[in-house]
Amino acid sequence: MGLLTDLGPWAWFVLGGLLLLAEIAAPGAFLLWLGIAALVTGVLAYVIDLTWQMEVLLFAALAVIAVLAGRRVAPAPGKASDRPFLNRRAEGFLGRVFVLDEPILAGVGRVRIDDSVWRIEGPDTAAGQAVKVVAVDGATLRVERA
């Protein structure tokens, strides 16, 4: 405890800075709240003359409050998104029906969907026919006749 008493409030500023740096190095939004609690403890210790025991208790209380407040502010993990296929665009096409601009020959073809052209695999089908997406394999859509 000698270092804590020698540095006074600056120990809390250093601890807060180290915790914030650790949050940058290993993000998880947990050390962020502890770092903020340490910085607030440092400010209060600078303004109010506290014993080191009171500073530690103040930090503990602020850390609990900050973590609980952070959990309310941060989005819950696994929460449903309003755009579930944002990074899995091809999966959003499952079950949809599209009309072929060009035929599927030897099991391979292409289909225009919105502003993109997608590679498709399925039974040989003439242009102008409707196909339904039944599976996705990477960037390839597997189709069958609709």
C-alpha positions in Angstrom: 0.0 0.0 0.0 3.0 2.3 0.1 2.8 3.1 -3.6 -0.9 3.8 -3.3 -0.4 6.3 -0.4 2.8 7.8 -2.0 1.1 8.6 -5.4 -2.2 9.7 -3.8 -5.0 10.3 -6.4 -2.5 9.8 -9.2 -2.4 6.1 -8.5 -6.1 6.0 -9.5 -5.4 8.0 -12.7 -2.6 5.5 -13.6 -4.8 2.5 -12.8 -7.7 4.0 -14.8 -5.4 4.6 -17.8 -3.9 1.1 -17.6 -7.4 -0.4 -17.5 -8.5 1.6 -20.5 -5.4 0.6 -22.4 -6.1 -3.0 -21.5 -9.6 -2.6 -22.8 -8.2 -1.5 -26.1 -5.8 -4.5 -26.2 -8.4 -7.0 -25.2 -11.9 -5.6 -26.0 -14.8 -6.9 -24.0 -16.4 -3.8 -22.6 -15.7 -4.9 -19.1 -12.4 -3.2 -18.3 -13.8 0.0 -19.7 -16.2 0.4 -16.8 -13.5 -0.4 -14.2 -11.2 2.1 -15.8 -13.9 4.8 -15.6 -14.5 3.9 -12.0 -10.8 4.3 -11.3 -10.7 7.7 -13.0 -13.7 8.9 -11.0 -12.1 7.6 -7.8 -9.0 9.6 -8.7 -11.0 12.8 -9.3 -12.8 12.4 -6.0 -9.6 11.6 -4.1 -8.1 14.7 -5.6 -11.0 16.9 -4.6 -11.7 15.3 -1.2 -9.0 14.2 1.2 -9.7 10.5 1.7 -7.7 7.8 3.4 -6.5 5.0 1.2 -9.0 2.6 2.7 -11.9 4.9 1.8 -10.5 5.3 -1.7 -10.5 1.5 -2.2 -14.0 1.2 -0.9 -15.1 4.1 -3.1 -13.5 2.4 -6.1 -15.2 -0.9 -5.3 -18.6 0.8 -5.0 -18.0 2.8 -8.2 -16.8 -0.3 -10.1 -20.0 -2.2 -9.2 -22.2 0.8 -10.2 -20.2 1.4 -13.4 -20.4 -2.3 -14.5 -24.2 -2.5 -13.8 -24.7 0.8 -15.7 -22.6 -0.5 -18.5 -24.6 -3.6 -18.8 -27.8 -1.5 -19.2 -26.2 0.7 -21.9 -24.4 -2.0 -23.9 -26.6 -4.1 -26.3 -27.2 -7.6 -25.0 -25.2 -10.3 -26.8 -27.2 -12.4 -29.2 -30.0 -9.8 -29.4 -32.0 -10.1 -32.6 -30.9 -7.7 -35.2 -33.2 -5.7 -37.5 -30.9 -6.8 -40.3 -30.2 -10.5 -39.7 -28.6 -11.2 -43.1 -26.4 -8.2 -43.2 -23.1 -10.2 -43.4 -24.8 -13.4 -44.7 -26.5 -12.0 -47.7 -26.8 -15.3 -49.6 -28.8 -16.9 -46.8 -31.4 -14.2 -47.2 -32.3 -15.7 -50.6 -33.2 -19.1 -49.2 -36.8 -20.0 -50.3 -37.0 -17.1 -52.8 -38.0 -17.6 -56.4 -36.1 -15.9 -59.3 -36.5 -15.9 -63.1 -33.4 -17.0 -65.0 -31.9 -14.4 -67.5 -29.7 -17.1 -69.0 -30.0 -20.9 -68.9 -28.4 -23.3 -66.5 -26.1 -25.5 -68.6 -24.2 -28.6 -67.2 -25.6 -27.8 -63.8 -24.1 -24.3 -63.6 -25.5 -20.9 -64.4 -26.0 -17.3 -63.2 -28.9 -15.3 -62.0 -29.3 -11.6 -61.5 -30.7 -10.7 -58.1 -31.2 -7.0 -57.5 -27.9 -5.4 -58.5 -25.7 -8.5 -58.3 -25.1 -11.6 -60.4 -25.0 -14.9 -58.4 -23.5 -18.2 -59.4 -26.1 -21.0 -59.2 -26.1 -24.7 -59.4 -29.0 -26.9 -60.2 -30.7 -28.9 -62.9 -30.4 -27.7 -66.5 -33.1 -25.1 -67.0 -34.0 -22.8 -69.9 -33.8 -19.0 -69.6 -37.0 -17.4 -68.5 -37.9 -20.3 -66.2 -38.4 -19.7 -62.4 -36.0 -21.4 -60.0 -36.2 -21.5 -56.2 -33.1 -21.2 -53.9 -32.9 -24.3 -51.7 -29.4 -24.1 -50.3 -26.4 -21.9 -50.0 -22.8 -23.0 -50.4 -20.5 -20.0 -49.8 -21.3 -17.6 -52.7 -23.1 -20.3 -54.8 -26.8 -20.7 -54.6 -28.2 -24.2 -55.1 -31.6 -24.0 -56.9 -34.3 -26.3 -58.2 -37.1 -25.6 -60.6 -40.0 -23.7 -59.1 
